[in-house]
Amino acid sequence: MASVIKKADKKNLDDKKEELIDGLKNVYENLGYEVRIEKGLFKGGFCLLREKKLFLLNKNLDQDKKISYLAKNLSLIGTDGIFLKPNIRELIEKETDN
């Protein structure tokens, strides 16, 4: 049975974390992926749709989980050869170590 994902509280959104999420999404776009944040019974991951590279992320995850999924999956595909802001590179490297 699929696990239920509890909706994130929209009242307590942290602007710094939203900025970090946007920065991570930009890295995916620089690597040729489209990032979609949608509802569903999934957490997040890669997908191929009509030969288009997608990364899906659950809309209802809290900000910390979104950041974690985005960074962890970037560590899997690699970011060699593209410029990353130091805070984003540090996040990706931290997820690589885990």
C-alpha positions in Angstrom: 0.0 0.0 0.0 1.3 3.4 -0.9 2.2 5.7 2.0 0.2 8.8 2.5 2.1 12.1 2.1 1.0 14.7 4.6 0.5 18.2 3.1 3.1 20.8 3.9 1.9 23.8 5.9 1.8 26.7 3.4 1.7 29.3 6.2 5.2 28.7 7.4 7.1 28.8 4.1 10.7 30.0 4.5 11.8 32.4 1.8 15.4 31.2 2.0 14.4 27.6 1.5 12.1 28.6 -1.4 15.1 30.4 -3.0 17.2 27.2 -2.5 14.5 25.1 -4.1 14.4 27.5 -7.1 18.2 27.3 -7.4 18.2 23.5 -7.4 15.4 23.6 -10.1 17.6 25.9 -12.2 20.4 23.3 -12.0 18.1 20.6 -13.4 17.0 23.0 -16.2 20.7 23.6 -17.0 21.1 19.8 -17.3 18.2 19.6 -19.7 15.5 18.4 -17.3 12.1 19.9 -16.8 11.1 20.0 -13.2 7.4 19.5 -12.4 5.9 19.9 -8.9 2.6 18.0 -8.9 0.2 16.2 -6.6 0.3 12.4 -6.4 1.2 9.4 -4.4 5.0 9.7 -5.1 7.8 11.6 -3.4 10.0 12.5 -6.4 12.3 11.1 -9.0 13.3 11.0 -12.7 10.9 10.2 -15.5 11.1 10.0 -19.3 8.0 11.2 -21.2 8.1 11.2 -25.0 11.9 11.4 -24.9 11.7 14.5 -22.6 13.7 14.3 -19.4 11.6 15.2 -16.4 12.1 15.4 -12.7 8.8 15.1 -10.7 8.5 16.3 -7.1 5.4 16.0 -4.9 3.7 19.3 -4.2 2.7 18.3 -0.7 6.2 17.6 0.6 7.6 20.1 3.1 10.4 22.4 2.0 13.2 20.4 3.7 12.1 17.2 2.0 11.9 18.9 -1.4 15.4 20.3 -1.0 16.7 16.8 0.1 15.1 15.0 -2.9 16.3 17.6 -5.4 19.9 17.6 -4.1 20.1 13.8 -3.6 19.0 13.1 -7.2 21.4 15.8 -8.5 24.2 14.0 -6.8 23.1 10.8 -8.7 23.2 12.4 -12.2 26.3 14.5 -11.5 26.9 18.2 -11.9 30.4 18.2 -13.4 31.0 20.9 -15.9 28.3 23.3 -14.9 28.6 26.3 -12.5 26.9 25.9 -9.2 26.5 28.5 -6.4 28.6 27.5 -3.4 25.6 26.8 -1.2 24.0 24.5 -3.8 27.3 22.7 -4.4 27.6 22.1 -0.7 24.1 20.7 -0.5 24.7 18.3 -3.3 28.0 17.2 -1.9 26.4 16.6 1.5 23.7 14.4 -0.1 26.5 12.5 -2.0 28.1 11.6 1.4 24.8 10.3 2.8 
